[in-house]
Amino acid sequence: EITPLFEPAEVSHTFGKRFNELQMRAINGAVSANGLYLIQGPPGTGKTQVIAEITALEVIRGHKVLIASQGNKAVDNAFERLRPYSFIRPVRIMAENRESAYELRNIVSTVYDGIRTALEERMDLFGDAESRAAIAEKISEFKRFYTDVYLSRKSEAESLIRKVRAVRRELNERLDKVNCENAALNSARKRYYEACDKLKRLDDFDKEDYSEFASEIRAMFPKAERDSEIFGPDGLCRTVMSVSEDEMYDLIERYEGMRDRGELPDDRFSSLFKDGGRRLPEIKFSLDGIRGAVRGMAESDRDEAEKASRYDPKRSDEIRKVFGSKMQSYMENEAYVSYLEAESKAQSMVSELFSKLRVTDRYDTIEEARQIVAKEEKVLEAFGGQGAEATLKTLEQMRDYLREEGVEGIDSDQLIDMLTGYVNVVGMTCTAKDNVRRVRERDGPEIDLRKMGADVVIIDEVSKVPFPELVRPMSYGKKIILVGDHKQLPPVYNEKAEDDDLRELSRKYARMYTEPLFKRLFEEADVHSKTMLRTQYRMTSQIMGVINRFYDGELEMPEGVPERMHGMTVLGKTRPIITPEGSVVFIDCKGKERRESGSTSYVNDSEAETVSRMVRLIDAAREGFDETLTMGVITPYADQMRMIRRMLRMDDERSPDRLRLRNFLEKGEERFMVKSVDDFQGDERDVIILSLVRTSESRFISDFRRINVAMSRARRLLVIVGNADSLADVAVDVDGDGTLRNVYKDIIDDLKMDGRVVDSEEVRE
């Protein structure tokens, strides 16, 4: 169970853009947490910016942060958001076949970039007399308010402030005690039920006598004698106890059938399964002893288990209510209300000042902020006094030196070893097993994550990461922040074993890889240990309306932010396919799926042809209208992806189609791409065309998470190409509780009502 030891404190100020209420709750909760914090980030809700903000705030507190994900894309995105912060000293741990500007060998360049930025900010800020005067006035205004209002009101409310703090401290102690008691009771209950289960299995085992049975097995498989884990007395006991009576008799019947058909080499199996319940007093004697010990364990935990069953889950809420009422009585006092108003005003003034001064120093109280402001005031005076010209000249010389070409290379040998110790943010993939060693061998200096000691580990897209791969990055940190969305791509386990025994072993551990750990953690976590981001900034309201089917309508549009529409018109054979005000279209394609010879993948020729035509039509529609639009084609199957690329002749440099799409294919952001669903997570485009391919029942279609990822990549226009009749019959378990819903039918019905379902026959160039 995940339980909080305290309620999240409020962060004094942020570095990034203005955050919405839930984003701030996630930031506050993550920074305040002691052990584990969870953030669910549906598509377009700004989780990467939240990760960057948490990282910046942790670094300001003197903490070292490790950012990890299954793929490089998510780590790259987080590092890009951290670029503006000159106090961040980041390093990427990369595989040998990849390069990054943040590699260890580039650390001097990274640090110099930060210093250059800081110098230029200071020169721009303090070099101009008018700017200095405006800042000086703001500082004077804050100092007057701090002395005349804030300190006065705080003094009047001092006794109330102490009482509120005492009540809050006692509340946290009581909640901590309740949580510990609850955990102990649950542990006892678990031990009790395990002991009861063992007793039941021992009683079942006592019905049969397997001594001679076991010795005959060993005689038939002499090589197995060396495997004491299985065929030794203890191993055999565990093995037999794990097999139910029904399973054993089923096994006997199967082997007797094989014997009757002459499929066994001799008659030793006959005696093996004959009179299975007649022997073994010595093992029975041992079992009686074991049974007595287990029964004793069960008895010792029974009382605690009964207490656990009577435990009231609302107990914590009642404690909060009692203490909350007591705090409320203090906080409603006029003196305390007046103090809070003054503190809020002072906080607002500090935030504005820090923003203008580009200050990143940490502070926890208004008093500490006042000291930082005093320090900045002295810097301001230095720029405005007699030595101002000399100060500016010194800064210019430093900046110009850092701008010189190749200066990083000159200084690298002298500084790289020293700067390695000042790294405060490290990025890596969860499977970067040997990359630390490889970096050391290739670049000279060593960065050892265990020696470095990450204070905070942030794992992004955690829903995609199998549990065994989470263990490595989690082992480096003291605090873990998991960021993901269990309604997007799940972990994938590729079973490659050819041998039957190995394949069976693979299946045994497959659940470890595929079980959605984040979903279970998020559902069980206390409200103070998790936040779901709900306001999405990527999609139009129509596109959001489609994927909101997967989120029970919880996603919402931001207030006061205008939607960015595509504005295009694409005409079909007899009617418009795309209109400026419509941002979701379903093209009903009646073609059938098929497999290429020798392939396990699928293609749908009709859909591929429709998609390639739509690409050309949209390309023509945007020409001369909005040539900055980006577009992506997504399909779940590699063969379909290759077929679409062939139809568009994307790999032929001289193809007219490729030349016509040159604006999409130019460097920079890949403005046009054809990719699989898995490759597209973490990416987005203005226009997305999704080819579903399948026309029969398939795991891909029934697993809505991949469909959700594909659809939610679109910013302004989503074109879905699929078979409406086939999709209407697909039932989806959206909540993971076994309740099936015809989500796709509902989506198509909604689009039909708005006239946004089009027959593929309309798609003609």
N, C-alpha and C positions, 0 to 999 in steps of 0.2 A: 504494500500500500504506500502511496505517496501522500505525505501530510506535511503541511507547512509548520515551521517553528515560529513564524511571525507573519504579520500582514505586510505587504510590500510598502517600502517607503517611497516618497516622491523624489524623483531626480531633480536636482536644483536647476539645471539648465541643459539644453541639448545643443548639438553642434550642427546637425543637418537641417533639413527643411522643417516646416511645421508639421507635426504629426497629429493624426486624429486620435480620438479618445482611446480606442482599443490598441492602437500602435503604442501610445504612451503607457497604457497598462502593461503591455508586453515588455516594454523597455524597463519600466519601474520594477516589475516582477523579476525579470531576469537579473538585473543589477543587484537587487536586494537579496536574491536567493542565496542559500548556503550550500545546497547540494545539487538538486535537480530541478530544472524548469523546462516547461514544454510550450512551444508556440506552434499552433496550426496556421499555416499560411496558404489559403486557397489561391488560385491564379489571380495575378494582378493586384494583390492586396498589399504590396510593398514590403514583403518579408526581407528582401535583400538590403533595403535601406534600414530596416529595423536591426538587422544583423550588424551592419556597419556602425550604427549608432551605439549599440550595446558594446561593440568592440572599442570604439573611441572612449566611451565612458569608463570602461574597465581599465584601459591603458592609462587614462588620466589618474585613476586611483592607484597607479603603480603596479598593476597586474600585467602578466604576460598572457597572451591569448593565442590559442591554436584554433584555426578555422579548418574544418575538414568536410569532405563530401565524397560521394562515390565517384563522381566525375570531376574533371578539371574546370568545366564551364561554370559551375556554381561558385567555386573558389575564386576563379578569375573575376566573376561579377562582383563578389564582395570586395576584392582588392581594388577594383576600379572605383567603387564607391568610397574607399578609404583614401584615395589619391589626394584629395584636397587638404587632408590633415597633416600638417608638417611635423607633428609630434609622433606620428606613426612611423616606425622603422620596420618595415615588413620584409619577410623572406619567404620564397616559395621553395618547397622541396619537390623536385621534379624528377621524372624518369629520364633515362639517358637520351631517349629519342624525342624529347620535348624541350622547348626553350621558353623562358619567361623573363621579362624585364625585372622581375623580382627575385631572380635566382641569387644564391649567396655570392657568386662572383661579381654580381652587379650591385652589391650593397653600398659601396662607396658612392656610386652614381645616384642611387636612391636617396641616400642621406644628403648628398649635395643638392639634389633637387629640392628637398625639404628646406634646407637652409636658404637656398636662393629664394624660394617662395616667401619664407618668413622675412628675409631682408627686404624684399620688394614691397611686401605689405607694410612694413614699418616705415619705409621711405615714402610710400604713397600717403600713409596716414599722418605722419608727423612732419613731412617735408614742406607742407603747405600751411602758411600762417592762418588762413581762414579755417582750415580743417582743425588745426590745433586749438583755435579759439572756441570753436563749437564744442569740441570734446571737453575742454577746460570748464565750460559753462555747465555741461552735463554732470561733470564730477562735482562741481560746487553745489549743484542742486541736490545731488544724492547725499553729500556730506551734511547739508543743512537739514534734510529730512531725517537722516539717520540720528543726528544729535537732538533735534528739537521735537521730533514726533516719535520715531521708533523706540529709542531708549526710554523716553518718558512713559510711553504706554506699556512697554515691557516691564518696567519697574512697578507700575500699578498692578499688573496682573501676575507678578512673580509667584505669589503663593498659589494661585490657581494653576499656573504652568507646572509647578512642582507636583501638584495633586494629580493633574492629568497624566503626567509622565509616570507617576507611581502607579496609577490605575492601569495604564497601558502596559507597564512592566509586569504587574501582577497578572493581567489578562494573558500575556504571552506565556508566563510561567505555568499558569493553570492549563492553557491549551496544550503546551508541551507535555505536561504530566498526563493529561487525558490521552494524547496521541500515543505516548509510551505505554500506558496501561492497555490501550486498545490493541497495540501491536503485540504485547505480551499475551493477551487473551487469545488473539487470533492464532498466534504461534502454538499455544497450548491446544487450541481446538484442532489445529491441523495435525499435531502429534497424536491426539486422541483418535481422530478418524483414521489415521494411518495405522495405528496399533490395532484398532477394530478390524480394519481390512486385512491385516496380517493374520489375526486370529481366525478370521473366516477362511482364509486360504489354507491355514494350518489344519483346520477342521476338515476341509475338503480333501486335503492331502492325506489325512489319516484314514480315509476310506479305502485307499489303495496302497499296495505294498510294492515298492519299486526296486528293492535291493537286487534281486537276481536279474530283474529287467535291465538294470544299469550295468551289471557285470557282463551280461551277454552283449550289450551294445559295445562295450570296450573290447570284447573278444572279436567282434566282427569288424571293428575299426581300430586295429592295433596302433596305427600312427597317431591316433587321437590321444593316446595315453600321455603323451608329453604335454598336451594342452590341459594343464590342471585347472585352469580357469573354468573349463566346461565340464570335464570328466572327473575331476577330483571330487571328494565327498561334499565339500561345501558348494562347489560349483554345480554339482548335480542337484543338490538340494534346492539351490536357487532356481535352476533351470526347470525342475519339475514343478516347483511352487508357482512359477509364472505361467504354467499351462493349465487351462481350465479342464474340468472333467469332460465336458462336451468336446473340446478340441482333441483330447487324448483318444476318446472313443472314435471320433471321426478319422483320426490318423490310423487307428487300428483297422477300421473298415477299409480304408484305402489300400493299406498294405496287404490285407487279406485278399482283396480283389486282384491285386497284382500277382499274388501267389497263385490264386486260382487260374489266372490266365497264363501262368508259366513265365511271368516276366521277371521273377526273382531267381538268382543263381542257384539257390539250394533251399533246404527246408529249415534253415536256422531261424528264419523269421517266424516260422510257425510257433516254435517254443518261446520265441521272444515275446509274442503277444498273447500267449496262452496263460490262463489263470493269473491275470494281472493283479488280483486282489487277495493274495494268500500269504505273503511273507513279510520279512524285514522287521523283527522285533527290536533290533538294535537301533535302527533309524527311528522307529516309533518311540523308543525310549528317549532318544535325543530330542525328538519333536515335542514330547511331553514337557521336557525341561525348557525348551524354547518357548513353548506355549505359555508356561507359567511366567516366564520373564516378561513376555509381551503383555500378558494380562495385567501384570503388575504395573507396567508402563501406562497401560490404558487407564487403570484405576487412579494412578497418581495425577493424570491430566484431566480426569472426568469432571471434577468440580470446576476447574478453570474453563473447560469447554462449555459447561452449563452457564457459567457467568458470561462467557462470550456470546452465547445464544440469546441472553437476556440484555445484552448491551444495547443501549439506545443511541442510534446514530445521530439523533438530534441533540445529544448532550452538549456538543461543542457549540451548537447554535444557541442553546439556552445560556451557556456561560457568556458568550459574546453579547447576548441580549442584556443580561444582568449588568455586566461591566460597562456595556455601551450606554445603558441608562444612567449609570453613575457618572460616566464621563460627560454625557450630554448635559447633566445638571450643572457641571462646572463650566462647560463650554458655552452655555447660554447666558452666563453672567455677562453683564454689559462691559466690564473691564476686559474680560477675555475676548469678547467679540471685537472690541476696539483694537486690541493688540493684534488679533489675526488680520484685521483690515490693514493695519500698518505694516505687518510682516509681508502681506501679499503685495502691497504697493512697493515696498523696499525690494522684494524679489523681482518685480517687474522692472524696476529701475536698474538693478544689477544685471539682469539679462540683456537689457538694451545696451548698457555700457560695455559689457563683455563682448557683445556682438560687434559694436563699433570698434573696440580696441583689439578685436580678434584674440581675446584672452581664452586660453584653454585650461587654466589652472583649476584644480578641484577645490571646492569648498562645500562644507556641510551646514554652515550657519551664516547668518547675515553678518555677524562679527568677523568671521573669516573672510567673507567677501570684501568687507570694508578694508581689511589689511592688504588684500590684493590690489584694490583700487588705489590705496595710498602708494603702493610700489609703482604702479603705472603712472601715477601723477608725477613722481620723481623723474621717470623717463621722459615724460612730456616736457617737464621743466628743462631737462638737459637739451632738448631740441630747440627750445625757445630762448635759451640764455646766451651768454657770450660764446660758449663753445659749440654753438649749434652748427656753424659752418664746418668746423673740424669733424664733428660727429657724423654729419651727412657724408662728408668726403671719405671718411673711414669706411662707412657702410658701402659706398659706391665702389671703393677699391676691392672690398671683399666680394661684392656681387660680381664685378668684372672678372676677378680671378676665377670664380666658380663658373663663369660663362666660357672661359677659354677652352678651345677644342682640345680634347685629350687630357684635360687636367685630372680626370678620374683615374686614368691609366697611370699617370705619373705618381699619384698619391696612393694608388691601390695597394701596392706591396707594403707600404708603411702602416696603412690604416685598417686593412681588411680584418686582420686578426683582432685588433682592438674593438672594432665596431661590431664584430660578431657577438660580443658580450652585451651589446646594447640593443639587440633585436628584441622587439616587444610584441610582434605579431608574426606567426608562422602559418603558412597555408600548405595543405597536403591532401592527397586523396586517402580514403580509408584503407586502401590496400597497398599503400606505399611501404612495402616491407623492407626493402634494401636501399631505398632512395637516400636515407641519411648517410649510409656508407658510401654510396656512389658519389654523392655530392662532395664528400670529404676527399675521396680519391681524385676526383676530377679537378677540384678547385683549390685544394690545399687546406684551408681552415676547416675546423670541425664544428658541426652544430649537432649536439646530442640532445634530443628532446627530453630525455629522462634527467640529464644533468641540468638542463635549462629550467625544467619544472614549470610547466604551464599552469597558471592559476585557474584559468577558465578555458574550457573546451566547448566550442560551438560546432555542432554537426548539422549541416544543411541538407535538405532533401533526404532526411533520415528515413522516411517511409520507403525509399528505394533500396536502402542499405540492409543486407541480411545481418542478423544479430551477430554472427561470428566476426563480421567485418567491422562492427561497431566497437568491439572489445579493445582493439588496438588504440585508436585515438582516445577512447574514454579512459584508458589506463594512464594517460599522461596528465590528467587534470584533477584539480580539487573540486571544481564546480563544473557541472555539465549542463549545457543548454541545447536541447534537441528542437530542431526546427523542421517541420515537414507537413505533409498533408496526406492522410491515409486514404483520401479519395482520389489520389493520383497514382502514378505508376507504383506497383508493388515490387518487392524484391524478386529477382529471377534466379532460379537454381537450374543450371544446365547439367543434366544427368548424361554423362558420356561413357559410363562403364559398359563394357561389352560382356564381361563375365557375369553369369547369373548371380553368384554370391556377392560380387562387388555391386551389382545393380541393386540387390536387396539392401545392402548396407547403405547405399546412396539414398534409397527411399527412406530408410530409417532416419537419416539426418536431414532429409530435404525439408521437413517441417521447420527445422531450426533456421533454415534460410528463408522460407516463404511465409512464415507466420508474421502477420503485421504487428510487430512489437509496439510501434508508436501508437497504433489504434488502441491497443489494450491499456497502455500507460495513460493515454489521454483520457480515456473513459473512466479510469479508476482514480485519477488525480484529483486532489482537492481543488476547489475553485481558485484558491490563492496560488496554486502551483502551475497554472496553465492559462493561456489566453488564445482564443480563436480570433484572428483578424477577419473582419467581415466587409469592410468597405473596399471595393475594387476600383482601380483607376485605369485599367487597360481597355476594357471592352465597352461597346455601346450597350444600352439597356436591353436591346433585343437579343444580342448574343448572350449577355448575362442571364436573361430570362430562360434561355435554353439550358445552360449548365446549372442554373439554380435548381433544376429538377434533381440534381445529384446532391444538393446541399439543403434540401428541405426548405428552400426559399430564404435561407439565412443571409445570402450575399445581398449587398445594397450598393446603390450608386452614391458617389460623393455629392454633398450639397453644394450648390453654387458653381459647379464645374461643368461647362458646356460640353456636350458630346461631340466627338470628332467623326463626322460622317464621311463616307467615301465619295459621295456626290456623282457617281457614274450612272450612265444608262446603257444597258446592254440589251439589244433587241433580239428576239427569237424569230422563228418562222412566222408565227401568227400573233405573238404577244410579247410584251417585255419580259425578259428573264430577270434582269436586275434594274431596280429603280433607285433614284438618289436617296429616298427616305427608307428603303429597306436594307437591313444589314444581315439578314439570314435568309438563305434560299435552299430549298431541298429539291434536287433534280432526281426524279424517279426514273431509274434505269432498269429495264427488264432483262438485261443480259445475264448470263449464267457464269458462275465461277468455274474454273477448271485448273488442273495441275499441268505444268510442263512435264515432259517426259523425264523421269529420273529425279524430279524435284519434290521436296516436301512443302514447298511454298505454293501460293495460289495466285492466279491472275484472273482478271475479268476484262475481256477484250472490249466489250461495249463501254464499260466505265472508263477504261484507259482512253478510248477514242473521245468520249464526252469530256473528260478532264483536259486533254490536249486542246480540244476546240475551245473550251472555256478559257484556258490560259491565253490563247491568241485573241479571243474576243475582248477579254479584260485588258490585255496589253494595248489593243487598238482603241478601246474606250478611254483609257487614261492618257493616251498620247495627245499632247496639246492641252490637256486639262490639269492633271496632277501627276507629273512624271517622277515625283519623289516617292510614290507609293511602293511599298515592298510587298512581295507575294511569296507564298510557300505552298507546295503541294505535299500533303501528308497521306501516307497509306500504311497499313499494318504489315504488308508483305513485300519482301525484297524483290521478288519476281515482278510484281506489279510496278514497283518503283523503277526497275530497269526498263520495263516496257514503256512507261510514260516518258522516260528520258530518251528512249530510242525514237518514239513518235515525235518528240520535240527536237530531235537531232542535237541534243545539248552537248554531246561529246565530239561533234563535227565542227571544227573551227570555221569551215567555209560554208556551213549550212545557212540558207536564207532565214530559216526559223531562228537559228542562234543569233544571227546578225540583227534580226528584228527584235530580239529580246536583249540586245546588248546593254540597254540601260539597266535592266534587272541584273545583269551578270557582271557589271563592273565591280572593281575591288572596293574594299571598305566593308560595310555590312553586306553580307550576301543577300542582295536584294531580290534574288529569285533562287529558290532551291526546291529540290524534290528529295524528301527524306522520310525515314520511318518514324513512327510515333516515339519510340524510345530516344532517338537522336534529337527530337524536337523539344523534349522537356527542358524548361529553363529558357526557351527561346520564344520569340513572338514575331508576327508579321502583320502588316495592315490588312492583307487579304490572305485567307486560308481556303484552299480547296481540299476537301477530305474525300478520298475514295475508300469506301468501306469494303469493297471486293466481294464479300461473302453473300451467298443467297441461300445457304442452308445453315442449320444450327451450328454455332461455333463458339469456342471458349472466348475468343477475342471479343465478339459482339456482346456476349452475356456478361463479360467482365467490364462493367461500365467505366472502370478507372482509366483504361487506355483511351476510350472514346472521350472521356472528360478532358484528358490532357490534349488530345488532338483538337477538339472544338475550342478549347480555351486559349489556343495560341493566337486566335484572331483578334485584331484590334477594331477594325472598321467593317469588314465584310467576311462572312462565313458562308461558303458554298459546300453543301453536303451532297455527295453523289452516292446513291445506294438504292436498294430495292425496297420500296415502301411496304409491300405485302410481307416480305420476309421479316423486316424489322418489327412489324406490328405484332408478330407472334412471339417475340423474344421477351421473356420475363427476367427482371433484374432484381438482385438482392442489394438494394442501395445501402441499407442500414447495417448489413452484416448480421441480421438476426433471424434469417431464414424467411422473412416476409418478401414475397415476390411481387413486383409491380411492372406493368407494361409502360415503362418510362418512354421508350422510343415511340410507341403509338401515341402517347400523350403529346410528345413534341411535334410529331407530324400532323396530328389533328389541329394543334394550335396554329401551325404554319398554314394549313389548308384554310382555316377560317380567315386568315389575313391575305389569302391569295398568293402565298409564297411557296407553293409546291408546283413544280414545272415538270412536264414530261420531257424526257431526253430527246424526243423527236424535234423539240423546239430549238435545240442547240445546233445551229448550222452557221458556218462561216460565210 
